[in-house]
Amino acid sequence: MNRVTEKPLLIESFEIEAIKRSLNNDFESGTSHIGYWEWNIKTSQFYWSEQMFEIYDVEMEPVFDINWTRKIIPEDLVTIQRDIDRLIHQDIVYHNIHRVESNGNVFKVRAFAKKFVNSRDEAIIFGIAHRVET
């Protein structure tokens, strides 16, 4: 299980800010229905915005350790793991719609991600996600 950090990893601050502006969503104020996440593959540091916890219906724990994959339908989790592995090893854009079960309800989440390399030559995956209205 990856440890979720309290602050964004910041691929490079100018890149994050440019991505946020291009999406035209206010991540910082919490008014967006799109969450974002960052994962430093080398250090295994993982960051989720507050919106990600809401999207996956996961409690924001004080120690920031979460196992959100338990909520994903097992067949969908296999696809996610395969596609994330491809994203790590290839220069592709990740796109997935998967089912999440929480409190007896099933809903869909759409996720996009892209791998970047920061100035320390570390691979960082930056992704966004939102619930799909059915």
N, C-alpha and C positions, 0 to 999 in steps of 0.2 A: 504494500500500500504506500502511495506517495504521501508525503507530508505537505499540506497546504500552507503556504506562507501567508503572513498577515498583510503584506504589501505586494503590489505587482512586481514581477521580476524585471520589467522594462527591457524588452529586446534592445532597444535604444529609444530613449524618451521621444525623440523626434518622430520615429517610426510609429510608435503607439499613438501619439497625438494625431498624426496624419491619418492613420487608419480610423480612429474615432471620428475625426472630422468628416472623412469621406463617407462614413456610414450615416452621418447626420443624426446621431442618437446621443442623448445626454447620459452617458454611463455613470459619470461621477455623481450626479444628483439622485440617481436611482429611479428616474422617471422612465427610463427605457425598458422595454419588455425583452430586450436582447441582452444576454449576458456574454461576458468574455472570459477567456481563460488563457493562461500561459504555462508552458511546461518546458523547463530546462532539462533536456535529455541527459546531459552529462552529469549534472548534480542531482537529478531527480526532484528538484524543487518544482512545486506546482502551485499556481495561484488561480483562485476563482473569484470573480466579482460577486458582489452581494446578489445580483440578479441570477447568477448561476444556481445559488442555493435555492432561490425561489422557483426557478424553472424546474429543477429536479425534486422539489419538495423535500429538501434535506435541511436538517437543523444546522445552524452555524454554531459549531461547538467551540468552546473557549480554547481548546488545544488545536483546533483547525485540522484534526485528523478526520477524514471522511472516507467512506467506502461507498461511493455513489453507484458503483457498478452493480451492487446487489439489487438495485431497483430496475435495472434494464432487463427486459425479457431475454432469457438465455440465448435464443436463436439469433437475436439482434446483436447481442454482445459478441458473438463469434465473428460476425461481419465487421463490427467496429474494430475489434482487435486486429483482424486481417488488414483492414484499410489503414489503420494507424501505422501498422508495421510498414506498409507500402509507402506511406507519407514520410516516415523516418528515413527510408532508404532510397527514395526517388523524389524527384522534383515535381510533385503533383499538387493539386489542390484537393483537399479532402472534402467530401460532401456526403452526408448521411442523414437519413430519417429513420429514427428508431423508436421503439415503444418502451415506455416507462410505466411501472406499476407502483402505485403509492396509495396506501389506505384503501385497497380494494378497487381503485380506479385505474384505468389504463389510458394514457395519453401519449401523443407523439411529440418528439423533439427533433428539430432540424438543426444540424451542425455543419459548420464549414471551418476548415483550418488550413494553414499554410506554414511551412517550415522556413525560418529565417536563420541567418548566422549573425551573431553579434560581434562587437569589436574584439572580444576575447576568444573568437573562433569557436563559440559554443552554439550548438544547434538549439534553437528555441522554437517551439510550436506555439503559434498564436491562433486561437479559434474563437468563434462566436456561436451562440446557440439561442434558439427561441422555441417556445411551444408552438405546435402547429394546431390551429383551430380546425376542428372537424365538423 
